[in-house]
Amino acid sequence: MTDSVPPTIRIDFPSGEKVDWRGPSEPELKAAARAALGAGYAGHTAEAGTGDGAGDAAELSVTFLPAESMRALNRDYHGVDDLTDVLAFGLGEDPFVGDIYISPDAAEASARELGLDPDEEILRLVIHGILHLLGHDHPEGEARYASPMFELQERLLARLLAEFRGRA
């Protein structure tokens, strides 16, 4: 039996500086990433914490971008000249290797509009982006909230937040 390799998760803060960061802590961001990785591939029934090794050898980066950079990335890669909150790019065949880009500005605006905590929204976006890398998808519009991907995302987020609050 071989020992599992822990996932490599790199967090890149805006402007490369953690000093001015107002969002979740780096350990919380990495915990969200590990929770999503534990969900495994689309159609896989494993949940985080089952010990099945899904995502153990993952290599992911989560990069936070200012609004204008995120809009440019969305325009250049998806042809949509609009700000979006999260983009996920797989790097090759392995769904456990990829880059997630998040706009804290868009996350904060969404959180404010929906009456949510901005830190929770950023954690939700980390999970959301990784689930996309793993092959999960959702319809657009209101139907997305009843999709299996959204339900999994919310279960993972709720479990993570309960764990964080249990430590307090």
KOLSE-400109 format. One record per residue: y, z, x of N, C-alpha, C, CB in turn; residue in one letter; residue number from 0. Coordinates in steps of 0.001 Angstrom, whole numbers, plus 500000, padded with zeros to 6 digits. Each point is the difference from the previous one (the first is absolute). Glycine has a CB too. Example, Ala and Ser with C-alpha at 12.3 -4.5 7.8 and 13.67 -1.06 7.14 Angstrom:
SITE / n.y / n.z / n.x / ca.y / ca.z / ca.x / c.y / c.z / c.x / cb.y / cb.z / cb.x / code / pos
SITE / 494310 / 507800 / 513190 / 501190 / 500000 / 499110 / 501200 / 500000 / 500900 / 498827 / 501246 / 498108 / A / 0
SITE / 502223 / 498034 / 501542 / 501190 / 500060 / 500820 / 501090 / 500730 / 499230 / 499372 / 497855 / 501184 / S / 1
//
This chain:
SITE / n.y / n.z / n.x / ca.y / ca.z / ca.x / c.y / c.z / c.x / cb.y / cb.z / cb.x / code / pos
SITE / 498814 / 500000 / 500850 / 501186 / 500000 / 499150 / 501236 / 500000 / 500885 / 498770 / 501224 / 498154 / M / 0
SITE / 502220 / 497951 / 501508 / 501216 / 499929 / 500801 / 501097 / 500824 / 499359 / 499358 / 497725 / 500812 / T / 1
SITE / 501500 / 502792 / 500045 / 501147 / 500737 / 499482 / 500993 / 499014 / 499413 / 499672 / 501846 / 501695 / D / 2
SITE / 500957 / 498532 / 497201 / 500991 / 499112 / 499410 / 501285 / 500051 / 500817 / 498988 / 500332 / 497711 / S / 3
SITE / 501719 / 498553 / 502284 / 501257 / 499878 / 500717 / 501125 / 500269 / 499009 / 499023 / 498320 / 501657 / V / 4
SITE / 501869 / 502611 / 498639 / 501071 / 500272 / 499029 / 500925 / 498796 / 499877 / 499883 / 502456 / 500537 / P / 5
SITE / 500703 / 497361 / 498292 / 500905 / 498869 / 499824 / 501251 / 500154 / 500862 / 499137 / 499703 / 497668 / P / 6
SITE / 501364 / 499176 / 502812 / 501272 / 499980 / 500711 / 501060 / 499623 / 498980 / 498922 / 499374 / 502244 / T / 7
SITE / 501989 / 501522 / 497517 / 501064 / 499761 / 499021 / 501325 / 500258 / 500702 / 498514 / 500658 / 498019 / I / 8
SITE / 502262 / 498293 / 502149 / 501301 / 500121 / 500660 / 501085 / 499963 / 498928 / 499128 / 498897 / 502131 / R / 9
SITE / 501795 / 502034 / 497968 / 501126 / 500063 / 499063 / 501261 / 499654 / 500782 / 498857 / 501772 / 498537 / I / 10
SITE / 501848 / 497195 / 501016 / 501256 / 499595 / 500636 / 501140 / 500287 / 499042 / 498836 / 498204 / 501358 / D / 11
SITE / 502027 / 502703 / 499057 / 501100 / 500433 / 499153 / 501183 / 499044 / 500129 / 499241 / 502385 / 500230 / F / 12
SITE / 501696 / 497641 / 498798 / 501169 / 499110 / 500076 / 500717 / 500157 / 501335 / 500258 / 500129 / 497507 / P / 13
SITE / 500097 / 498754 / 503073 / 500711 / 499964 / 501277 / 499197 / 500663 / 501111 / 502158 / 500018 / 498757 / S / 14
SITE / 496544 / 500233 / 501016 / 499163 / 500609 / 501013 / 500295 / 501464 / 500250 / 499844 / 497794 / 501009 / G / 15
SITE / 500974 / 502822 / 498159 / 500374 / 501401 / 500233 / 499584 / 500876 / 498825 / 501932 / 499247 / 501411 / E / 16
SITE / 497310 / 501807 / 498891 / 499581 / 500944 / 498971 / 501114 / 500979 / 499647 / 497653 / 499782 / 500812 / K / 17
SITE / 503367 / 500312 / 500036 / 501042 / 501016 / 499848 / 500674 / 499934 / 498623 / 500374 / 499903 / 502475 / V / 18
SITE / 499953 / 498903 / 497060 / 500724 / 499843 / 498739 / 499083 / 499777 / 498796 / 501879 / 499072 / 501316 / D / 19
SITE / 496823 / 500979 / 498891 / 499050 / 499729 / 498928 / 500101 / 501065 / 498916 / 498467 / 498868 / 501634 / W / 20
SITE / 501632 / 500679 / 497094 / 500135 / 500921 / 498872 / 498755 / 500033 / 499121 / 502445 / 499586 / 500044 / R / 21
SITE / 496521 / 499688 / 500348 / 498805 / 499906 / 499153 / 498915 / 500975 / 500381 / 500534 / 497644 / 499671 / G / 22
SITE / 498241 / 502063 / 499879 / 498858 / 500871 / 500302 / 499782 / 500124 / 501510 / 498942 / 499338 / 497815 / P / 23
SITE / 500426 / 501750 / 502598 / 499738 / 500206 / 501427 / 498949 / 499011 / 500494 / 500588 / 502441 / 499771 / S / 24
SITE / 499355 / 497385 / 501530 / 499006 / 499107 / 500583 / 498572 / 500434 / 499647 / 501598 / 499514 / 501868 / E / 25
SITE / 498063 / 501782 / 498196 / 498645 / 500398 / 499578 / 499711 / 499667 / 498529 / 500099 / 501830 / 501698 / P / 26
SITE / 500896 / 498310 / 497442 / 499801 / 499654 / 498579 / 499787 / 498493 / 499843 / 501431 / 501967 / 499303 / E / 27
SITE / 499336 / 497228 / 501418 / 499844 / 498548 / 499928 / 498617 / 499580 / 500484 / 502469 / 499719 / 500345 / L / 28
SITE / 497078 / 500887 / 500742 / 498672 / 499669 / 500529 / 498902 / 500473 / 499055 / 500902 / 500154 / 502334 / K / 29
SITE / 499299 / 500976 / 497013 / 499021 / 500488 / 499025 / 499897 / 499031 / 498823 / 500489 / 502381 / 500676 / A / 30
SITE / 500642 / 497063 / 498881 / 499985 / 499014 / 498913 / 499232 / 498755 / 500431 / 502211 / 500868 / 499150 / A / 31
SITE / 498010 / 498703 / 502079 / 499288 / 498826 / 500511 / 498497 / 500262 / 500071 / 502038 / 499348 / 501317 / A / 32
SITE / 497580 / 501822 / 499187 / 498572 / 500329 / 500078 / 499370 / 500090 / 498612 / 500429 / 501233 / 502136 / R / 33
SITE / 500306 / 499301 / 496886 / 499481 / 500088 / 498628 / 499714 / 498611 / 499443 / 501285 / 502130 / 499643 / A / 34
SITE / 499640 / 496939 / 500580 / 499801 / 498631 / 499509 / 498851 / 499324 / 500739 / 502440 / 499849 / 499420 / A / 35
SITE / 497466 / 500362 / 501881 / 498896 / 499423 / 500762 / 498660 / 500515 / 499501 / 501499 / 499795 / 501985 / L / 36
SITE / 498465 / 501473 / 497634 / 498766 / 500600 / 499496 / 499537 / 499381 / 498702 / 500648 / 502092 / 501105 / G / 37
SITE / 500257 / 497210 / 498195 / 499630 / 499350 / 498745 / 499147 / 498764 / 500246 / 502101 / 500857 / 498964 / A / 38
SITE / 497954 / 498599 / 502241 / 499149 / 498878 / 500382 / 500409 / 498677 / 499389 / 498192 / 501613 / 500234 / G / 39
SITE / 500893 / 497449 / 499813 / 500233 / 498647 / 499502 / 500124 / 499958 / 498486 / 498760 / 499127 / 501957 / Y / 40
SITE / 501862 / 499810 / 497539 / 500074 / 499773 / 498548 / 498585 / 499946 / 499447 / 502194 / 498732 / 500217 / A / 41
SITE / 497596 / 501969 / 498707 / 498685 / 500024 / 499391 / 499093 / 501067 / 500593 / 500263 / 497592 / 499544 / G / 42
SITE / 500139 / 502996 / 501559 / 499219 / 501069 / 500634 / 500323 / 501283 / 499253 / 499998 / 498852 / 502295 / H / 43
SITE / 499020 / 501939 / 497397 / 500240 / 501165 / 499154 / 500322 / 501262 / 500775 / 498492 / 498986 / 498367 / T / 44
SITE / 501492 / 500934 / 502957 / 500267 / 501210 / 500790 / 501431 / 500470 / 499788 / 498314 / 499272 / 501712 / A / 45
SITE / 501854 / 502002 / 498260 / 501327 / 500614 / 499924 / 500273 / 500667 / 501330 / 499828 / 500362 / 497488 / E / 46
SITE / 501418 / 499950 / 502756 / 500351 / 500695 / 501233 / 499209 / 501288 / 500106 / 502301 / 499001 / 499953 / A / 47
SITE / 497251 / 501272 / 501256 / 499321 / 501257 / 500230 / 498505 / 499971 / 499739 / 502104 / 501063 / 499425 / G / 48
SITE / 497318 / 497740 / 500347 / 498567 / 499946 / 499758 / 499210 / 499960 / 501288 / 500449 / 498844 / 497870 / T / 49
SITE / 500229 / 500946 / 503257 / 499312 / 500003 / 501278 / 499177 / 498751 / 500238 / 499946 / 502445 / 499858 / G / 50
SITE / 500350 / 496454 / 499435 / 499222 / 498789 / 500210 / 500503 / 499171 / 501176 / 499511 / 499994 / 497577 / D / 51
SITE / 501548 / 500466 / 503095 / 500494 / 499318 / 501185 / 500903 / 498824 / 499715 / 497964 / 500720 / 501091 / G / 52
SITE / 502294 / 498950 / 497651 / 500868 / 498869 / 499689 / 501360 / 500194 / 500638 / 498784 / 499628 / 497844 / A / 53
SITE / 501608 / 499422 / 502961 / 501325 / 500048 / 500608 / 500087 / 500829 / 501265 / 500877 / 499696 / 497758 / G / 54
SITE / 497987 / 500810 / 502740 / 500059 / 500832 / 501203 / 500597 / 499267 / 501190 / 498023 / 501224 / 499165 / D / 55
SITE / 501695 / 497485 / 500979 / 500483 / 499252 / 501157 / 501239 / 499172 / 499670 / 497663 / 499922 / 500860 / A / 56
SITE / 503070 / 500460 / 498134 / 501183 / 499251 / 499573 / 501102 / 500039 / 501055 / 499424 / 500515 / 497626 / A / 57
SITE / 501347 / 498410 / 502386 / 501206 / 499933 / 500817 / 501119 / 499501 / 499096 / 498688 / 499562 / 502163 / E / 58
SITE / 502203 / 501336 / 497499 / 501078 / 499682 / 499069 / 501339 / 500417 / 500565 / 498428 / 500259 / 498091 / L / 59
SITE / 502588 / 499001 / 501532 / 501356 / 500475 / 500278 / 500750 / 500018 / 498680 / 499984 / 499077 / 502385 / S / 60
SITE / 500817 / 501952 / 497448 / 500882 / 500124 / 498842 / 501408 / 500013 / 500563 / 498281 / 501291 / 498570 / V / 61
SITE / 502497 / 497695 / 501063 / 501345 / 499834 / 500534 / 501009 / 500095 / 498869 / 499130 / 498560 / 501873 / T / 62
SITE / 501885 / 502245 / 498328 / 501072 / 500149 / 499030 / 501161 / 499118 / 500415 / 499282 / 502359 / 499460 / F / 63
SITE / 501175 / 496801 / 499606 / 501059 / 499027 / 500291 / 501208 / 500227 / 499113 / 498275 / 498346 / 500708 / L / 64
SITE / 502916 / 501375 / 499834 / 501184 / 500018 / 499146 / 499904 / 498892 / 498945 / 501385 / 500942 / 501904 / P / 65
SITE / 499361 / 499215 / 497023 / 499912 / 499094 / 498851 / 500142 / 498531 / 500394 / 500925 / 501824 / 498590 / A / 66
SITE / 500046 / 497839 / 502225 / 500236 / 498591 / 500332 / 498846 / 499409 / 500802 / 502457 / 500444 / 499981 / E / 67
SITE / 496948 / 500337 / 500901 / 498841 / 499520 / 500775 / 498793 / 499801 / 499091 / 500857 / 501193 / 502043 / S / 68
SITE / 498969 / 499707 / 497007 / 498879 / 499882 / 499065 / 500181 / 498773 / 499107 / 499691 / 502505 / 500029 / M / 69
SITE / 501531 / 497273 / 499540 / 500279 / 498823 / 499175 / 499711 / 498722 / 500782 / 501755 / 501289 / 498732 / R / 70
SITE / 498642 / 498667 / 502534 / 499750 / 498828 / 500841 / 498500 / 499773 / 500188 / 502187 / 500393 / 501179 / A / 71
SITE / 497055 / 500673 / 499025 / 498554 / 499890 / 500169 / 499365 / 499455 / 498719 / 500023 / 501919 / 501650 / L / 72
SITE / 500398 / 498571 / 497212 / 499494 / 499524 / 498718 / 500338 / 498519 / 499806 / 500245 / 502322 / 499039 / N / 73
SITE / 500970 / 497295 / 501339 / 500427 / 498602 / 499878 / 499189 / 499107 / 500940 / 502322 / 500757 / 499365 / R / 74
SITE / 497543 / 499663 / 501892 / 499349 / 499162 / 501005 / 498505 / 499839 / 499767 / 501725 / 500736 / 501598 / D / 75
SITE / 497605 / 500299 / 497905 / 498551 / 499943 / 499856 / 499505 / 499756 / 498580 / 499911 / 501500 / 501916 / Y / 76
SITE / 500918 / 498812 / 497090 / 499567 / 499800 / 498615 / 500914 / 499058 / 499215 / 499014 / 502273 / 500080 / H / 77
SITE / 502065 / 497264 / 500554 / 500902 / 499079 / 499324 / 500808 / 500638 / 498895 / 498423 / 498230 / 500550 / G / 78
SITE / 501697 / 503099 / 499457 / 500735 / 500721 / 498965 / 501208 / 500667 / 500655 / 497878 / 500391 / 498626 / V / 79
SITE / 503302 / 499109 / 501056 / 501222 / 500530 / 500608 / 500506 / 501197 / 499209 / 500583 / 497714 / 500867 / D / 80
SITE / 498635 / 503379 / 499220 / 500335 / 501216 / 499274 / 499406 / 501185 / 500762 / 500066 / 498762 / 497761 / D / 81
SITE / 500535 / 502390 / 502081 / 499487 / 501217 / 500617 / 498728 / 500431 / 499283 / 502332 / 500698 / 500682 / L / 82
SITE / 496670 / 499689 / 500081 / 498776 / 500559 / 499442 / 499742 / 501335 / 500681 / 499046 / 497691 / 499502 / T / 83
SITE / 500108 / 503135 / 499905 / 499788 / 501332 / 500564 / 498917 / 500056 / 501054 / 500749 / 500895 / 497862 / D / 84
SITE / 498191 / 498264 / 502018 / 498901 / 500039 / 500971 / 499397 / 498611 / 500174 / 499516 / 502392 / 499379 / V / 85
SITE / 500146 / 497292 / 501865 / 499288 / 498770 / 500334 / 498844 / 500367 / 500918 / 502107 / 498579 / 499757 / L / 86
SITE / 496760 / 500769 / 500046 / 498822 / 500273 / 500825 / 499487 / 498686 / 500579 / 499397 / 502028 / 498594 / A / 87
SITE / 500322 / 497989 / 502703 / 499500 / 498825 / 500686 / 498737 / 500351 / 500767 / 502326 / 499074 / 500174 / F / 88
SITE / 496564 / 500300 / 499448 / 498771 / 500171 / 500752 / 500088 / 499201 / 501289 / 498687 / 500367 / 497878 / G / 89
SITE / 500673 / 500131 / 503156 / 500019 / 499327 / 501295 / 498589 / 499544 / 500345 / 501976 / 501390 / 500763 / L / 90
SITE / 497629 / 497487 / 498669 / 498664 / 499486 / 500258 / 499046 / 500292 / 498871 / 500417 / 500281 / 502399 / G / 91
SITE / 498300 / 499667 / 497917 / 498942 / 500154 / 499010 / 499770 / 501442 / 499560 / 498960 / 498004 / 500983 / E / 92
SITE / 501325 / 502945 / 499887 / 499696 / 501405 / 499730 / 501074 / 500625 / 499110 / 498803 / 500162 / 502208 / D / 93
SITE / 500845 / 500283 / 496573 / 501019 / 500575 / 499116 / 500520 / 501353 / 500487 / 498917 / 498799 / 498118 / P / 94
SITE / 500434 / 501767 / 502885 / 500457 / 501278 / 500533 / 500962 / 499828 / 501166 / 497856 / 501002 / 499268 / F / 95
SITE / 502645 / 497772 / 500923 / 500982 / 499716 / 501047 / 501169 / 499295 / 499328 / 498215 / 499828 / 501841 / V / 96
SITE / 502967 / 500782 / 498228 / 501139 / 499370 / 499359 / 501288 / 500765 / 500163 / 498437 / 499052 / 498405 / G / 97
SITE / 502610 / 500345 / 501065 / 501346 / 500566 / 500042 / 500518 / 500194 / 498583 / 500439 / 498899 / 502225 / D / 98
SITE / 500162 / 502262 / 497543 / 500645 / 500318 / 498727 / 501488 / 500163 / 500301 / 497897 / 501147 / 499028 / I / 99
SITE / 502945 / 498215 / 500169 / 501453 / 500142 / 500125 / 500520 / 500615 / 498711 / 500175 / 498005 / 501579 / Y / 100
SITE / 500670 / 503004 / 498575 / 500546 / 500711 / 498844 / 501518 / 500080 / 500131 / 497864 / 501346 / 499744 / I / 101
SITE / 502813 / 498435 / 499153 / 501448 / 500181 / 499949 / 500308 / 501362 / 499383 / 500372 / 497494 / 499804 / S / 102
SITE / 500082 / 503469 / 501011 / 500380 / 501299 / 499426 / 501119 / 499864 / 498965 / 499321 / 501093 / 502146 / P / 103
SITE / 501573 / 497929 / 498058 / 501095 / 499783 / 499042 / 499453 / 499589 / 498639 / 501523 / 499337 / 501884 / D / 104
SITE / 497538 / 499713 / 498103 / 499401 / 499560 / 498738 / 499181 / 501130 / 499379 / 499932 / 497623 / 500843 / A / 105
SITE / 499346 / 503126 / 499987 / 499201 / 501123 / 499492 / 500894 / 501047 / 499350 / 498283 / 499591 / 501785 / A / 106
SITE / 502820 / 500714 / 498866 / 500926 / 500997 / 499455 / 500606 / 499522 / 498682 / 500509 / 500783 / 502331 / E / 107
SITE / 499853 / 497941 / 497592 / 500569 / 499452 / 498761 / 498972 / 500045 / 498869 / 501514 / 498503 / 501351 / A / 108
SITE / 497232 / 501128 / 498951 / 498946 / 500049 / 498977 / 499763 / 501433 / 499536 / 498926 / 497965 / 501007 / S / 109
SITE / 501012 / 502946 / 499951 / 499770 / 501406 / 499658 / 501107 / 500527 / 499095 / 498800 / 500329 / 502177 / A / 110
SITE / 502428 / 499341 / 498165 / 501137 / 500452 / 499204 / 499909 / 499421 / 498577 / 501430 / 500163 / 502100 / R / 111
SITE / 498254 / 498547 / 497801 / 499907 / 499323 / 498700 / 498880 / 500589 / 499136 / 500886 / 497906 / 501067 / E / 112
SITE / 498008 / 502482 / 499566 / 498847 / 500511 / 499264 / 499953 / 501526 / 499913 / 498789 / 497977 / 500727 / L / 113
SITE / 502191 / 502694 / 499883 / 500041 / 501449 / 499980 / 498925 / 500646 / 500863 / 500943 / 499836 / 497737 / G / 114
SITE / 498718 / 499509 / 503370 / 498963 / 500493 / 500902 / 500603 / 500562 / 501279 / 498410 / 498325 / 499055 / L / 115
SITE / 500804 / 502440 / 501670 / 500399 / 500511 / 501302 / 499931 / 498846 / 501013 / 499155 / 502356 / 499428 / D / 116
SITE / 501920 / 497378 / 501322 / 499991 / 498887 / 500961 / 498896 / 500120 / 501059 / 502449 / 499795 / 499632 / P / 117
SITE / 497240 / 501414 / 500823 / 498928 / 500171 / 500986 / 498644 / 499611 / 499410 / 501317 / 501844 / 501089 / D / 118
SITE / 498454 / 498529 / 497659 / 498753 / 499620 / 499337 / 499912 / 498487 / 499845 / 499976 / 502194 / 498783 / E / 119
SITE / 501153 / 497172 / 500934 / 500006 / 498546 / 499842 / 499649 / 499316 / 501319 / 501724 / 500200 / 498177 / E / 120
SITE / 498752 / 500313 / 502925 / 499666 / 499413 / 501299 / 498510 / 500185 / 500295 / 502347 / 500453 / 500828 / I / 121
SITE / 497108 / 500707 / 498890 / 498561 / 500211 / 500184 / 499206 / 499056 / 499107 / 500414 / 502407 / 500590 / L / 122
SITE / 500050 / 497392 / 498185 / 499354 / 499072 / 499063 / 499991 / 498591 / 500597 / 500740 / 501414 / 498023 / R / 123
SITE / 500358 / 498193 / 502603 / 500095 / 498650 / 500570 / 499085 / 499827 / 501214 / 502360 / 499870 / 499183 / L / 124
SITE / 497466 / 501182 / 501611 / 499048 / 499936 / 501113 / 498605 / 499729 / 499436 / 501411 / 501598 / 501403 / V / 125
SITE / 498199 / 499175 / 497601 / 498690 / 499821 / 499373 / 499896 / 498609 / 499394 / 499861 / 502467 / 499525 / I / 126
SITE / 501168 / 497108 / 499762 / 500015 / 498702 / 499326 / 499793 / 498862 / 501003 / 501532 / 500944 / 498238 / H / 127
SITE / 499226 / 499088 / 502857 / 499888 / 498944 / 501004 / 498613 / 499934 / 500609 / 502409 / 500274 / 500481 / G / 128
SITE / 497011 / 500873 / 499817 / 498665 / 500022 / 500606 / 498953 / 499521 / 499004 / 500699 / 501894 / 501495 / I / 129
SITE / 499428 / 498487 / 497256 / 499055 / 499506 / 498992 / 500051 / 498477 / 499913 / 500254 / 502143 / 498709 / L / 130
SITE / 500939 / 497274 / 501410 / 500100 / 498532 / 500032 / 499241 / 499434 / 501196 / 502239 / 500121 / 498856 / H / 131
SITE / 497924 / 500497 / 502327 / 499273 / 499526 / 501182 / 498493 / 500035 / 499772 / 501870 / 500812 / 501455 / L / 132
SITE / 497670 / 500176 / 497810 / 498574 / 500179 / 499764 / 499457 / 499101 / 498893 / 500266 / 502332 / 500769 / L / 133
SITE / 500605 / 496839 / 498656 / 499538 / 499026 / 499015 / 500301 / 500335 / 498559 / 498265 / 499492 / 501579 / G / 134
SITE / 502368 / 501629 / 498163 / 500367 / 500351 / 498628 / 501227 / 499195 / 499585 / 499046 / 502332 / 500282 / H / 135
SITE / 501060 / 497383 / 498432 / 501171 / 499282 / 499500 / 500287 / 500468 / 498573 / 499490 / 497980 / 501475 / D / 136
SITE / 501660 / 501624 / 498025 / 500429 / 500397 / 498662 / 500805 / 498866 / 499390 / 500029 / 502446 / 500649 / H / 137
SITE / 500028 / 497510 / 498025 / 500861 / 499010 / 499346 / 501461 / 500410 / 500145 / 498165 / 499435 / 498357 / P / 138
SITE / 502715 / 499637 / 501377 / 501429 / 500305 / 500024 / 500415 / 500594 / 498655 / 500420 / 498132 / 501665 / E / 139
SITE / 500768 / 502421 / 498295 / 500546 / 500543 / 498764 / 499355 / 501317 / 499597 / 500484 / 497686 / 499296 / G / 140
SITE / 499650 / 502637 / 499431 / 499530 / 501274 / 499475 / 498481 / 500169 / 500115 / 501936 / 499968 / 498445 / E / 141
SITE / 497321 / 498929 / 501571 / 498538 / 500070 / 500078 / 499531 / 500631 / 501308 / 499867 / 497974 / 498548 / A / 142
SITE / 500986 / 502009 / 502468 / 499596 / 500577 / 501299 / 499681 / 501484 / 499873 / 501427 / 498313 / 501175 / R / 143
SITE / 499249 / 502391 / 497904 / 499830 / 501447 / 499874 / 498653 / 500400 / 499396 / 502458 / 500167 / 499762 / Y / 144
SITE / 496850 / 498888 / 499607 / 498684 / 500278 / 499438 / 498889 / 499384 / 500851 / 501028 / 500090 / 497717 / A / 145
SITE / 499330 / 499317 / 503415 / 499008 / 499330 / 500841 / 499160 / 501008 / 500778 / 501528 / 498029 / 500190 / S / 146
SITE / 497240 / 501599 / 500169 / 499160 / 500889 / 500810 / 500669 / 500379 / 501333 / 497982 / 498953 / 498938 / P / 147
SITE / 502754 / 500110 / 501655 / 500669 / 500316 / 501268 / 501032 / 501107 / 499805 / 499643 / 497635 / 500778 / M / 148
SITE / 501152 / 502249 / 498177 / 501036 / 501005 / 499745 / 499361 / 501355 / 499702 / 501546 / 498210 / 499122 / F / 149
SITE / 497386 / 501783 / 500089 / 499321 / 501258 / 499677 / 499431 / 500656 / 501254 / 499448 / 499100 / 497728 / E / 150
SITE / 499958 / 500111 / 503169 / 499485 / 500534 / 501262 / 501147 / 500545 / 500849 / 498076 / 498367 / 499929 / L / 151
SITE / 502995 / 500869 / 500168 / 501174 / 500423 / 500765 / 500524 / 501345 / 499506 / 500581 / 497597 / 500405 / Q / 152
SITE / 499531 / 502562 / 498298 / 500534 / 501237 / 499433 / 499039 / 501177 / 500192 / 501256 / 498631 / 498323 / E / 153
SITE / 497433 / 501118 / 501583 / 499017 / 501064 / 500272 / 500093 / 500471 / 501450 / 498473 / 499033 / 498249 / R / 154
SITE / 501615 / 500001 / 502668 / 500105 / 500358 / 501420 / 501283 / 500774 / 500275 / 498666 / 497965 / 500604 / L / 155
SITE / 502444 / 501583 / 498806 / 501281 / 500676 / 500200 / 499959 / 501419 / 499426 / 501182 / 497775 / 499924 / L / 156
SITE / 498266 / 502379 / 498877 / 499927 / 501326 / 499375 / 499169 / 500958 / 500850 / 500232 / 498939 / 497733 / A / 157
SITE / 498649 / 500587 / 502780 / 499144 / 500829 / 500846 / 500741 / 500401 / 501283 / 497949 / 498847 / 499062 / R / 158
SITE / 502760 / 500213 / 501522 / 500759 / 500251 / 501224 / 501114 / 501022 / 499760 / 499480 / 497667 / 500776 / L / 159
SITE / 501266 / 502164 / 498143 / 501090 / 500924 / 499694 / 499468 / 501401 / 499706 / 501346 / 498083 / 499103 / L / 160
SITE / 497527 / 502001 / 500214 / 499393 / 501308 / 499738 / 499600 / 500669 / 501308 / 499171 / 499188 / 497769 / A / 161
SITE / 500310 / 500016 / 503160 / 499627 / 500544 / 501310 / 501237 / 500499 / 500749 / 498026 / 498433 / 500090 / E / 162
SITE / 503052 / 500776 / 499897 / 501248 / 500412 / 500673 / 500551 / 501281 / 499383 / 500511 / 497596 / 500533 / F / 163
SITE / 499480 / 502465 / 498149 / 500560 / 501167 / 499310 / 499135 / 501238 / 500197 / 501019 / 498472 / 498311 / R / 164
SITE / 497666 / 501302 / 501870 / 499085 / 501099 / 500234 / 500225 / 500661 / 501353 / 498356 / 498853 / 498544 / G / 165
SITE / 502216 / 500404 / 502387 / 500286 / 500528 / 501331 / 501282 / 500817 / 500023 / 498814 / 498051 / 500979 / R / 166
SITE / 502051 / 501705 / 498041 / 501325 / 500659 / 500002 / 499896 / 501469 / 499701 / 501029 / 497881 / 499287 / A / 167
//
